[in-house]
């Protein structure tokens, strides 16, 4: 891998456009000491709450902390959760092109945590496609931003923002300008993302890709190369949680071990990996070297609450995990 500090300096100031589904994570922490007399469920005595912006916002925050100029496009509802996401992104210095949708709520994931144990998650969301007026407005906002982007990240959580026609438009416009496009996917058919520079599925999403094309995911090296050829991806980064990552680029296939074996919270690690990979491509790094940077960033974020990882954090993490600087 090239000098880490040089690579981090090279991504500073690059312009990353992120489009996708925005989510607010809400956590209620407390203590469980008894079972409810009304039903056989634990009673959580609330002690504190906290919120963070995730989904496409997680990727945006990671990129901004590394010094990139980031702009996020998506939708939020006319609600307190949408206002909070806008506020959190603004605090991070991230520009937004957000469309407010009075008839669609902001996606909200509420987690109940008792005695450090995750008890329950409650989701409020709409997964239907955006109504045509909102979809047209989003494409209008994106059109101008893509003209000056150094890289584009599509963060598809299947919540209605990343419709196939929008994905196709983003990839085609970016390819015409020789701008790298990284996709964090959710749809099972990889052909929806055909032509993307790199796609970053997790193990389950990679298996769904292979199944949709009629072959097995049991041999990720061989099936990964086949997937890239079929869907026209230049590279594939498969995130495998505690098993690390597998990067496929042409005939080159490489397994990277997980650097942090004691994760606290793995949510958002895939978003961070996609953001770091996208930025690394703007600096001329290979997908393999970009995956190594992503591996350091992921090792850091799974051990903390925030998605923001600074260049200083990356250098300290490299020392901590024994990665050459």
GUKE-115438 format. One line per 8 residues: number of its first residue (from 0); for each residue x, y, z of N, C-alpha, C. Coordinates in steps of 0.02 Angstrom, whole numbers. Example, Ala and Ser with C-alpha at 12.3 -4.5 7.8 and 13.67 -1.06 7.14 Angstrom:
BEGIN
0	660,-284,390,615,-225,390,660,-165,390 ~ 642,-112,354,684,-53,357,645,2,394;
This chain:
BEGIN
0	42,-60,0,0,0,0,44,62,0 ~ 26,114,-37,65,176,-35,64,207,34 ~ 108,255,45,113,288,109,44,313,131 ~ 24,293,193,-43,309,217,-54,384,221 ~ -5,419,248,-14,492,256,-21,526,188 ~ 17,503,138,11,532,71,-58,518,42 ~ -83,457,53,-149,440,27,-203,483,59 ~ -197,494,124,-247,535,160,-244,607,137;
8	-183,632,124,-178,701,98,-209,706,29 ~ -203,653,-11,-229,655,-79,-305,658,-82 ~ -340,630,-31,-413,630,-33,-442,695,-3 ~ -401,731,34,-426,794,65,-446,843,10 ~ -505,871,17,-529,920,-31,-565,891,-90 ~ -564,825,-98,-601,794,-154,-676,802,-142 ~ -713,807,-196,-785,818,-190,-822,752,-200 ~ -856,729,-149,-894,667,-151,-968,683,-148;
16	-1004,658,-197,-1077,663,-199,-1106,597,-175 ~ -1148,600,-124,-1180,541,-96,-1255,547,-109 ~ -1284,495,-138,-1356,494,-147,-1383,429,-119 ~ -1438,434,-81,-1466,372,-53,-1514,384,3 ~ -1526,331,40,-1576,331,93,-1546,356,158 ~ -1577,405,188,-1555,433,252,-1596,403,308 ~ -1562,387,363,-1594,353,419,-1574,387,484 ~ -1621,391,531,-1603,413,598,-1604,353,644;
24	-1548,341,677,-1543,289,729,-1559,321,796 ~ -1605,291,833,-1621,314,900,-1611,256,948 ~ -1576,270,1003,-1562,218,1052,-1591,238,1120 ~ -1625,192,1152,-1648,201,1220,-1610,151,1264 ~ -1569,176,1309,-1529,134,1353,-1559,134,1423 ~ -1553,78,1456,-1578,75,1524,-1559,10,1559 ~ -1594,-3,1612,-1581,-62,1654,-1642,-107,1656 ~ -1630,-171,1652,-1684,-221,1659,-1674,-258,1724;
32	-1725,-255,1767,-1721,-290,1832,-1780,-336,1845 ~ -1830,-333,1800,-1889,-375,1812,-1926,-389,1747 ~ -1971,-436,1750,-2013,-454,1693,-2082,-423,1703 ~ -2111,-399,1650,-2176,-368,1654,-2230,-416,1678 ~ -2274,-394,1723,-2331,-437,1743,-2384,-442,1689 ~ -2379,-398,1638,-2430,-397,1585,-2415,-446,1529 ~ -2350,-463,1520,-2329,-510,1468,-2258,-532,1484 ~ -2236,-589,1459,-2169,-613,1476,-2114,-576,1438;
40	-2109,-512,1452,-2059,-470,1419,-2022,-429,1473 ~ -1959,-411,1460,-1923,-371,1510,-1949,-300,1514 ~ -1945,-271,1572,-1962,-201,1582,-1898,-161,1581 ~ -1893,-115,1534,-1833,-73,1527,-1844,-7,1564 ~ -1803,6,1614,-1805,70,1648,-1759,119,1612 ~ -1789,166,1576,-1751,211,1534,-1704,256,1575 ~ -1642,260,1550,-1592,302,1584,-1564,356,1538 ~ -1558,341,1473,-1533,392,1427,-1553,374,1356;
48	-1554,424,1313,-1568,414,1242,-1514,450,1202 ~ -1505,426,1141,-1458,461,1096,-1478,446,1024 ~ -1457,490,978,-1475,483,908,-1414,495,864 ~ -1415,465,805,-1363,478,755,-1393,469,686 ~ -1365,504,638,-1387,498,569,-1348,442,536 ~ -1383,396,503,-1350,338,473,-1374,328,402 ~ -1362,268,375,-1377,256,304,-1328,296,262 ~ -1354,331,212,-1311,372,170,-1275,425,211;
56	-1305,447,267,-1274,497,310,-1212,470,344 ~ -1210,405,358,-1150,376,390,-1091,381,343 ~ -1102,364,280,-1048,369,230,-1025,441,223 ~ -1073,487,221,-1056,558,213,-1014,583,272 ~ -1032,564,332,-994,587,391,-923,559,391 ~ -916,496,370,-849,467,367,-805,504,317 ~ -833,519,259,-794,553,207,-777,624,228 ~ -824,659,258,-812,728,279,-757,731,332;
64	-756,683,378,-705,682,431,-635,672,402 ~ -631,640,343,-567,629,311,-546,689,268 ~ -586,741,269,-567,803,234,-599,813,167 ~ -643,769,147,-676,777,82,-731,830,87 ~ -747,859,30,-805,904,26,-864,862,4 ~ -913,856,47,-966,807,37,-1033,842,29 ~ -1072,815,-16,-1141,838,-25,-1187,777,-29 ~ -1241,778,10,-1286,721,15,-1354,738,-16;
72	-1380,691,-54,-1445,699,-86,-1491,642,-66 ~ -1552,659,-48,-1600,609,-27,-1664,643,-4 ~ -1703,607,35,-1766,635,60,-1771,625,135 ~ -1807,670,167,-1826,663,237,-1899,686,243 ~ -1932,664,295,-2001,684,305,-2006,753,336 ~ -2066,779,337,-2080,842,372,-2091,825,446 ~ -2038,805,479,-2044,783,549,-1981,800,587 ~ -1983,787,652,-1927,803,695,-1865,763,677;
80	-1875,701,656,-1818,659,637,-1782,686,575 ~ -1821,711,527,-1790,741,468,-1752,804,485 ~ -1780,844,530,-1746,905,552,-1680,887,587 ~ -1681,834,627,-1622,815,664,-1567,790,617 ~ -1585,751,567,-1536,728,518,-1503,788,484 ~ -1543,836,463,-1515,896,431,-1467,932,477 ~ -1486,937,540,-1444,971,589,-1379,934,600 ~ -1382,868,606,-1321,829,618,-1274,833,558;
88	-1300,831,498,-1258,837,439,-1227,906,434 ~ -1267,957,451,-1240,1025,450,-1183,1034,499 ~ -1190,1005,559,-1136,1009,608,-1071,979,582 ~ -1077,928,540,-1018,894,512,-990,930,451 ~ -1020,987,433,-996,1025,376,-1015,995,309 ~ -1069,957,308,-1092,923,247,-1149,963,215 ~ -1142,977,151,-1196,1011,115,-1250,960,98 ~ -1311,983,95,-1367,937,83,-1412,963,28;
96	-1437,915,-11,-1490,928,-59,-1547,882,-42 ~ -1582,898,12,-1633,854,39,-1703,878,19 ~ -1743,832,-4,-1812,847,-22,-1856,825,37 ~ -1898,870,60,-1943,853,116,-2008,827,88 ~ -2030,770,115,-2089,735,90,-2141,731,145 ~ -2191,775,144,-2242,776,197,-2280,710,205 ~ -2286,672,150,-2324,610,152,-2281,548,162 ~ -2216,557,174,-2171,500,187,-2130,517,249;
104	-2129,475,300,-2090,491,360,-2016,481,348 ~ -1976,514,388,-1905,498,391,-1896,427,419 ~ -1853,389,386,-1840,321,412,-1810,325,481 ~ -1840,289,528,-1819,291,598,-1810,220,623 ~ -1751,205,650,-1738,140,681,-1726,152,756 ~ -1771,127,797,-1767,137,869,-1747,72,902 ~ -1691,74,939,-1665,14,972,-1672,22,1047 ~ -1694,-31,1080,-1698,-35,1153,-1640,-77,1178;
112	-1601,-48,1224,-1541,-82,1249,-1545,-84,1325 ~ -1546,-145,1353,-1550,-153,1425,-1490,-190,1453 ~ -1456,-162,1502,-1397,-193,1531,-1344,-209,1478 ~ -1340,-165,1428,-1292,-175,1374,-1313,-224,1321 ~ -1373,-253,1328,-1398,-304,1281,-1452,-274,1237 ~ -1445,-285,1171,-1495,-262,1123,-1559,-304,1132 ~ -1614,-272,1151,-1676,-307,1165,-1725,-307,1107 ~ -1729,-251,1072,-1782,-243,1022,-1765,-186,976;
120	-1784,-193,912,-1780,-137,865,-1848,-125,834 ~ -1868,-62,832,-1932,-42,802,-1916,3,742 ~ -1941,-15,683,-1928,24,623,-1992,61,601 ~ -1983,124,583,-2036,163,551,-2008,185,484 ~ -2041,165,430,-2012,180,364,-2065,174,310 ~ -2048,201,252,-2085,189,191,-2036,162,140 ~ -2052,105,109,-2007,75,61,-2033,78,-11 ~ -2088,113,-21,-2115,121,-88,-2073,171,-127;
128	-2076,167,-193,-2038,213,-235,-2061,285,-223 ~ -2016,332,-231,-2034,402,-224,-2087,420,-275 ~ -2138,458,-256,-2186,483,-305,-2150,524,-359 ~ -2174,523,-420,-2140,556,-476,-2118,628,-464 ~ -2158,671,-431,-2134,740,-421,-2070,743,-379 ~ -2066,702,-327,-2007,701,-285,-1947,671,-323 ~ -1960,618,-361,-1906,586,-399,-1877,634,-451 ~ -1920,672,-485,-1896,720,-535,-1854,774,-501;
136	-1878,799,-445,-1841,852,-410,-1773,827,-386 ~ -1770,766,-363,-1706,737,-341,-1658,733,-399 ~ -1681,711,-456,-1637,705,-514,-1613,773,-537 ~ -1656,824,-531,-1635,892,-550,-1579,917,-504 ~ -1587,905,-439,-1535,926,-392,-1470,889,-405 ~ -1474,825,-421,-1414,785,-433,-1377,806,-496 ~ -1415,825,-546,-1385,839,-611,-1328,890,-607 ~ -1340,944,-572,-1289,996,-566,-1230,973,-523;
144	-1245,935,-470,-1192,912,-425,-1145,863,-460 ~ -1171,821,-503,-1129,771,-536,-1079,803,-584 ~ -1093,864,-607,-1048,897,-654,-980,913,-623 ~ -977,920,-557,-914,940,-524,-890,889,-474 ~ -919,829,-473,-900,779,-424,-835,745,-443 ~ -795,728,-393,-735,687,-403,-751,613,-395 ~ -803,597,-358,-826,529,-350,-899,531,-328 ~ -934,476,-341,-1005,471,-323,-1015,406,-284;
152	-1055,411,-232,-1073,352,-193,-1149,345,-192 ~ -1174,288,-214,-1245,272,-211,-1256,227,-151 ~ -1293,251,-102,-1306,213,-41,-1378,189,-43 ~ -1387,127,-67,-1454,100,-79,-1476,57,-20 ~ -1523,81,20,-1552,42,74,-1621,17,58 ~ -1641,22,-5,-1706,-2,-28,-1764,31,9 ~ -1757,97,22,-1809,135,55,-1846,181,5 ~ -1833,172,-59,-1871,208,-109,-1833,263,-146;
160	-1776,285,-121,-1740,340,-153,-1703,316,-215 ~ -1667,260,-209,-1625,236,-264,-1664,191,-312 ~ -1708,221,-350,-1746,185,-400,-1699,165,-457 ~ -1714,111,-494,-1669,89,-548,-1653,143,-599 ~ -1702,186,-616,-1688,237,-666,-1641,291,-639 ~ -1645,306,-575,-1599,354,-545,-1529,324,-542 ~ -1524,261,-522,-1458,228,-520,-1427,227,-589 ~ -1467,210,-639,-1441,207,-708,-1416,275,-731;
168	-1454,327,-715,-1435,395,-734,-1369,416,-701 ~ -1363,402,-636,-1303,421,-599,-1242,385,-628 ~ -1248,320,-640,-1191,282,-667,-1173,306,-737 ~ -1222,316,-780,-1208,337,-849,-1175,406,-852 ~ -1202,454,-814,-1173,521,-814,-1102,520,-787 ~ -1091,483,-734,-1025,480,-703,-975,446,-749 ~ -994,391,-780,-949,357,-826,-930,402,-885 ~ -978,441,-909,-963,487,-964,-911,539,-945;
176	-906,554,-880,-857,603,-856,-796,569,-826 ~ -792,503,-831,-736,464,-802,-731,475,-727 ~ -788,481,-695,-792,489,-622,-810,422,-591 ~ -771,399,-542,-786,334,-511,-853,335,-474 ~ -890,280,-481,-954,271,-446,-949,208,-403 ~ -959,216,-338,-960,160,-293,-1033,150,-269 ~ -1056,88,-269,-1124,73,-248,-1123,28,-187 ~ -1158,49,-135,-1172,6,-77,-1242,-22,-89;
184	-1248,-86,-108,-1310,-111,-137,-1359,-141,-87 ~ -1420,-148,-110,-1471,-184,-72,-1513,-229,-117 ~ -1520,-210,-180,-1562,-250,-225,-1526,-316,-242 ~ -1565,-370,-251,-1534,-435,-263,-1506,-444,-333 ~ -1528,-404,-381,-1504,-412,-450,-1446,-363,-463 ~ -1384,-388,-471,-1327,-343,-481,-1329,-304,-546 ~ -1369,-327,-593,-1373,-293,-657,-1404,-224,-652 ~ -1440,-211,-597,-1466,-143,-584,-1408,-94,-578;
192	-1351,-118,-553,-1293,-75,-541,-1239,-83,-596 ~ -1259,-109,-653,-1211,-124,-707,-1171,-61,-726 ~ -1106,-71,-731,-1062,-16,-752,-1033,23,-695 ~ -1052,8,-633,-1023,43,-576,-949,26,-571 ~ -910,74,-546,-838,62,-539,-826,8,-487 ~ -860,13,-430,-852,-37,-377,-919,-45,-340 ~ -932,-105,-318,-993,-120,-279,-971,-154,-215 ~ -1004,-137,-159,-981,-159,-93,-1035,-199,-55;
200	-1053,-258,-79,-1104,-298,-43,-1075,-330,20 ~ -1118,-343,69,-1098,-386,124,-1108,-459,101 ~ -1095,-506,146,-1098,-577,125,-1167,-597,102 ~ -1218,-574,138,-1287,-592,120,-1306,-562,52 ~ -1286,-499,41,-1302,-466,-22,-1264,-498,-80 ~ -1202,-518,-67,-1162,-552,-119,-1195,-618,-138 ~ -1218,-656,-88,-1252,-719,-101,-1315,-708,-143 ~ -1352,-654,-127,-1413,-638,-166,-1395,-622,-238;
208	-1340,-585,-248,-1317,-571,-316,-1306,-636,-355 ~ -1268,-681,-324,-1251,-743,-358,-1313,-785,-373 ~ -1359,-788,-324,-1420,-826,-333,-1461,-799,-391 ~ -1465,-732,-396,-1505,-702,-449,-1477,-717,-518 ~ -1412,-731,-521,-1380,-747,-585,-1373,-822,-597 ~ -1395,-861,-547,-1398,-933,-557,-1336,-971,-539 ~ -1292,-943,-497,-1234,-983,-477,-1220,-973,-403 ~ -1176,-1016,-376,-1164,-1019,-305,-1115,-966,-281;
216	-1126,-944,-218,-1080,-898,-187,-1030,-933,-142 ~ -1029,-1000,-145,-986,-1038,-99,-912,-1029,-114 ~ -896,-1009,-175,-826,-997,-194,-820,-923,-213 ~ -815,-878,-163,-818,-806,-177,-764,-781,-224 ~ -706,-812,-225,-654,-790,-272,-676,-799,-344 ~ -698,-860,-359,-719,-874,-428,-784,-839,-445 ~ -834,-843,-400,-898,-812,-414,-892,-735,-414 ~ -846,-708,-375,-835,-636,-376,-810,-611,-443;
224	-762,-648,-471,-737,-630,-538,-792,-636,-590 ~ -831,-689,-584,-886,-699,-631,-938,-644,-626 ~ -952,-624,-564,-1001,-571,-553,-977,-505,-584 ~ -914,-488,-574,-888,-426,-604,-895,-427,-680 ~ -879,-484,-710,-883,-490,-783,-955,-484,-807 ~ -1001,-516,-770,-1071,-516,-791,-1103,-448,-785 ~ -1090,-414,-728,-1123,-350,-715,-1082,-290,-737 ~ -1021,-301,-760,-981,-246,-784,-952,-202,-730;
232	-938,-231,-671,-906,-194,-617,-830,-196,-628 ~ -796,-141,-614,-723,-143,-616,-696,-178,-554 ~ -732,-172,-498,-708,-202,-436,-767,-220,-392 ~ -754,-266,-346,-804,-289,-298,-770,-293,-230 ~ -801,-263,-180,-776,-267,-112,-829,-299,-69 ~ -818,-362,-48,-866,-399,-8,-847,-390,65 ~ -891,-359,104,-877,-350,175,-905,-411,212 ~ -863,-441,256,-880,-505,286,-877,-503,362;
240	-892,-444,390,-896,-435,463,-831,-460,496 ~ -837,-507,543,-779,-531,580,-729,-568,537 ~ -749,-587,476,-703,-622,430,-666,-574,384 ~ -676,-509,392,-638,-460,353,-671,-441,288 ~ -632,-437,235,-657,-416,170,-625,-457,115 ~ -660,-462,59,-631,-492,-1,-637,-440,-56 ~ -581,-425,-89,-581,-377,-143,-566,-413,-208 ~ -606,-398,-259,-598,-427,-326,-590,-370,-375;
248	-536,-372,-413,-524,-321,-464,-491,-355,-523 ~ -529,-366,-576,-502,-404,-632,-487,-475,-610 ~ -426,-499,-624,-406,-565,-603,-378,-566,-532 ~ -369,-507,-504,-340,-503,-437,-395,-513,-384 ~ -385,-561,-340,-430,-574,-285,-390,-578,-221 ~ -413,-544,-169,-374,-542,-107,-421,-541,-47 ~ -404,-580,3,-440,-580,67,-402,-537,117 ~ -438,-491,149,-408,-448,200,-439,-466,267;
256	-399,-480,318,-427,-499,383,-459,-439,418 ~ -507,-453,462,-535,-401,504,-481,-379,554 ~ -472,-314,561,-419,-289,604,-441,-284,677 ~ -505,-273,688,-531,-266,756,-572,-327,774 ~ -548,-367,820,-582,-429,838,-630,-419,897 ~ -636,-358,921,-681,-344,977,-729,-287,960 ~ -771,-297,910,-817,-243,889,-869,-227,943 ~ -885,-163,948,-938,-141,994,-1004,-133,956;
264	-1001,-104,896,-1061,-90,858,-1042,-93,784 ~ -1064,-145,748,-1045,-154,679,-1090,-114,631 ~ -1145,-86,656,-1190,-48,613,-1153,11,581 ~ -1160,18,516,-1129,74,481,-1060,60,454 ~ -1030,3,472,-963,-12,448,-962,-18,371 ~ -1014,-48,343,-1017,-54,270,-1021,14,236 ~ -1058,61,266,-1063,128,238,-995,162,238 ~ -959,154,293,-893,184,300,-845,153,249;
272	-848,87,240,-804,54,192,-817,82,121 ~ -880,90,103,-896,116,36,-871,187,27 ~ -878,229,79,-856,298,74,-780,302,66 ~ -744,264,106,-670,266,102,-646,238,35 ~ -678,186,11,-660,159,-54,-671,212,-109 ~ -728,246,-107,-742,297,-157,-689,352,-156 ~ -671,375,-96,-621,428,-92,-553,404,-115 ~ -536,342,-100,-471,316,-120,-464,314,-196;
280	-519,301,-231,-517,300,-304,-505,369,-332 ~ -527,421,-297,-513,489,-321,-439,506,-316 ~ -404,471,-271,-332,483,-262,-290,438,-306 ~ -322,399,-350,-285,356,-395,-262,290,-365 ~ -287,273,-306,-269,210,-275,-304,152,-311 ~ -274,93,-307,-307,34,-334,-363,12,-287 ~ -410,-27,-312,-463,-52,-267,-435,-90,-208 ~ -381,-127,-217,-351,-164,-161,-324,-117,-108;
288	-289,-65,-129,-263,-17,-81,-320,22,-48 ~ -372,38,-87,-431,70,-58,-464,26,-6 ~ -466,-40,-19,-495,-87,29,-455,-89,93 ~ -389,-82,88,-347,-82,148,-362,-19,190 ~ -370,38,157,-389,98,194,-458,88,227 ~ -504,59,189,-571,47,216,-568,0,275 ~ -523,-49,273,-517,-96,328,-496,-62,392 ~ -450,-14,387,-428,24,446,-487,64,473;
296	-522,100,429,-578,142,451,-632,99,484 ~ -648,41,455,-700,-1,484,-679,-28,553 ~ -615,-45,560,-591,-70,624,-599,-17,678 ~ -595,46,659,-603,100,708,-677,112,724 ~ -720,115,673,-790,134,686,-828,80,723 ~ -809,16,716,-847,-36,752,-831,-35,827 ~ -782,6,846,-766,12,917,-788,77,948 ~ -830,115,912,-851,180,938,-922,196,915;
304	-948,251,939,-1016,273,923,-1018,312,858 ~ -969,354,845,-970,398,787,-945,363,724 ~ -967,389,667,-942,365,602,-882,406,579 ~ -871,463,609,-818,508,588,-750,479,609 ~ -706,470,561,-637,446,573,-591,496,539 ~ -550,531,577,-506,582,551,-441,552,524 ~ -403,589,485,-337,565,463,-293,545,522 ~ -295,584,576,-256,566,635,-279,500,664;
312	-345,489,665,-372,425,688,-346,367,645 ~ -345,379,579,-323,326,533,-250,308,546 ~ -208,358,556,-137,344,569,-128,308,635 ~ -165,329,686,-161,296,750,-188,225,745 ~ -242,216,707,-269,149,697,-221,104,660 ~ -186,130,611,-137,90,575,-82,66,622 ~ -60,110,666,-9,89,716,-37,36,763 ~ -99,49,786,-131,3,833,-140,-67,804;
320	-159,-71,740,-174,-135,709,-116,-164,670 ~ -58,-130,672,2,-156,641,3,-150,566 ~ -31,-99,538,-31,-87,466,26,-38,450 ~ 69,-53,402,124,-8,385,99,61,367 ~ 131,113,393,113,181,375,145,202,310;
